[in-house]
Amino acid sequence: MHGYTSFHRFPRHFNVVERFIPIMESYIADPEIHAECVKNPALKGGPFIDLDGDQSVEVAELLEKNTSHTLLPSFHLFRRSGTSINY
């Protein structure tokens, strides 16, 4: 029960922030490695973005749009609190 209650002290979007923002940042930095990894059966289900072609510009715009004034300020407060989410 402790994990459940501590999870709900913070907005639910931290799951997205902790998991997907780093994956998006990784894709923006090197979309080619993501393209290679999604083709490798040994890495199936890994933290890679599977898009046709290099869409790093579009992913960067999406990330900027959704973090500039919504998720990111709250995420920084969450990180400074020293709390982590137990999945």
Residue pairs with C-beta under 8 A, 6 or more apart in sequence:
3 86
6 83
6 86
7 85
7 86
9 83
10 78
10 83
10 85
11 74
13 71
13 74
14 74
14 75
14 78
14 85
15 85
16 71
17 71
17 72
17 75
17 78
18 85
19 47
21 63
21 67
21 71
21 75
22 47
23 47
23 48
23 49
24 49
24 59
24 62
24 63
25 63
26 33
26 34
26 47
27 34
27 48
27 49
27 51
27 56
27 59
28 56
28 59
28 60
28 63
31 49
31 51
31 54
31 55
31 56
32 54
34 48
34 49
34 50
34 51
35 50
37 43
37 46
37 48
38 48
38 49
38 50
49 59
51 59
67 75
